[in-house]
Amino acid sequence: MSEQLDEFSKRIYNDYLRISAKYHDRPYRNRKNFDGFEYNRDLMKIVEVFRKYPHINVDKFFSAPYEIWETNDYFKLDFYSKRKALNSYVQYKKKLIALPPDDEYVLKQILYGFYFIKEFCRGKGISVNEYIEHKEGIYSFLTHLKEDKVTIYNLFSFDNFKTKFKKEVDSELKNFLFSDLYIDYDIMYRRYINSSKCREISKKCLQKIK
């Protein structure tokens, strides 16, 4: 029944329509009338995933199978209600994290990350220099990294991050938060140090927001 759909569920469905239209190069319009909506069961399963794991990026979740399998196949709503969709999202995240630091996507995410750090510090009444030390139960940067609000390349620009991540963050906690996503962070750090754009941009952005 349509009355069972709250505004969050309707938004998730319209996000699904938007992403599907993007990958099939067709126009898209938000669905406004949900009377007689026939996919309630599938949609409720998907919504439950987002409520259980609020750090999951909705756009990336719906984009994942297209990006991982590089296909124009049409993925119906019921696909996203299955475990395979969540697996494809994890694989897509790994693919994005593994991109070279000078990749255009990574550089854009770095800019977004520094903007977030600036606003976060302002909201908490702390200096940018204090960001890596800030805790809300656990170090705040861990939560932000998990939620894709910052990238590890944002964090590499802080002189004390690498030592803190390696020595002060428990291995079990890192595994719980990130699984194996950042198991090769030493390799990522070397890529950052040897990058032609990433390191320079990160350092300049960090100085600018201080």
N, C-alpha and C positions, 0 to 999 in steps of 0.2 A: 504493500500500500504506500502511496506517495507521502502520506502524513508521517510515516516512519522516518523519512529522510530529513535530517537536520541540515542547517546551512553548510556545515563543514562537509557533510557527505555530498551535497550538491556541488560544492566547489571542487571536490576531488574528482567527481565525474566530469565536470567541465574541463578540468586540467587534463584528464585522459583524452577527451575529445580534441583539445587544442594540440597536444603532442602528436596524436595520431594524424591529425590533419597536416601538421608540419612535415612529417616523414612521407606523406603521400601527396604533398604539393597540391593541396586543395584548400579552399576557403573553409573557415570554421565560424560557428556562432555558438555562444553559450546557450545551453538548454535552460529555459526558464520554467516551463510547465512540466512538472513531473507526475502529472496525473497518468495513471496506467503504466508507470515505469516498470519494465519487465525484468530488470537485472538487479533487483534488490539484494538477493542472496550473495551474488558475486561482489557487489559494491560494498556490502557490509563487511565481508571478509577483508577486503582491501583497506577499508577505513580502520578496521581493527588493527591492522599492521601499523598504520601511521600513528594511531593512538598509543600503541604499545611501544613503538620505536620512533618517538617524535623527532629524532635527529635525522631520519631518512629524508633526503631531498626528493620532493614529489616529482619535479621535472626529470631528475636523473632516473628515478625509479621507472617512470613510464618510457623514458628514452632508452633505457639499458638494453633491451633485446635488439633494438635496431642498431645500436652502436656496437654491441659485442658480436653479433652475427652478421653485421653489415648486409642487411637484407631489406627489401621493400615489402616483405610479407606483411599481411595485416594481422596484428595481434589483437584479438578480441578481448573484451573486458574479463572474461573468465580466465584467460591466461594469467592475468595479474593477481588472481585470487589464489594461485597455486605457489608451492614452494619454489618452483623453477624460476619464477619472476624475482623472488628475493635473491636467489643465487646469481641471477644475471646482474642484479643491481650491485652485489658484492664484487663481481668480476669487472663491472664497469668502473667502480671506484678504484679497484686495483690498477686498471688500465690508465685512468686519469692520474693517479698518484705516481705511476711509473713514467709519465711523460717527461722529456728532458726539461730542465729548469728554464731554458730559453724559449720553450714552446709558447706560442701566443696565448693559448688558453691559460697556461700557468702564470704568465705575466699579468694577465687580467685579474686572475684570482688573487695574486699578491697585492694588487692595488686595492681590491675590495677588502682584503684582510687588514691592511693598514688603516683603512677608513674605519673598519669595525673596531680595531684596537683603540684608535683615537676616541671614538664615541664611548666605548666601554670604560676607558680610564676616566673620561670626563664624568660619566654617570656614577662611577664609584668614588670620585673625588681623590684619585691617586694620579701620580705622574706616570708618564709612559715608561720611565725607567723602573718603576715599581711593578710593571705588568707581570713579568715572569715570576715575581715573588707572591703575587696575589693568590689567595686561597678562598674557596667557598666549599669547605670539606676537603676537596682535593685542589691541586693547582688549577686555576681557572683556564690556563692555556690548554690543559688536557681536554677539558670539556669543549672548548672552542675548536680544537683540532678535530675532535670526534664529530662535531656538528658541522664541519666544513665552513666554519666562520673565519678561520685562518688556515693557511697552509703551513707545512713544515718549513718552507722557505722564508715565510714571514718570521718564524721563530728562530731560524738560524742566524738572522741578522742581530739578535740579542747575544752579546758576548757570553752571558752566563747560561744560556739555554742548553747547549749540548751537554755540559757537565751535569746540570741539574736533571736532564732527561735520562742520562745514563746512570747516574749514581744515586739520585734522590727519589726517583720514581720506581716503585717496586715492580719487578718483572711481572708478577702475577697481575697487578693492576693494569700494566701496559697490555698484557695479553687479553684481559677482560675488556678493555676499552677498544682496542684496535685489532685484536687477533694478530695476524701476521702482516698487516698493512705497512707497518713501519719497522719491520724486522731488519731491513737493510738501510737504516737511517745513516749509518756511517758511509755507505756508498753514495747515498743521496747528498750527504754533506760534501763529499769530494766533488760531486758534480756541481754543487752550488759554488764551491770555492773556485772551480775551473770554468765557470760559466762566463759568457761574454757579456750578458745583459742582466741576468737575474740578480747576481750579487750586487752589482752597482746600483740597480734600481731599488733593491731592498734597503741598502744602506742609506741612499738619498731619501727614500720615503720615511724611514725611521727618524732621520735627523729632522725632517720637515714637520713631523707630527709631535716632536718633543717640545 
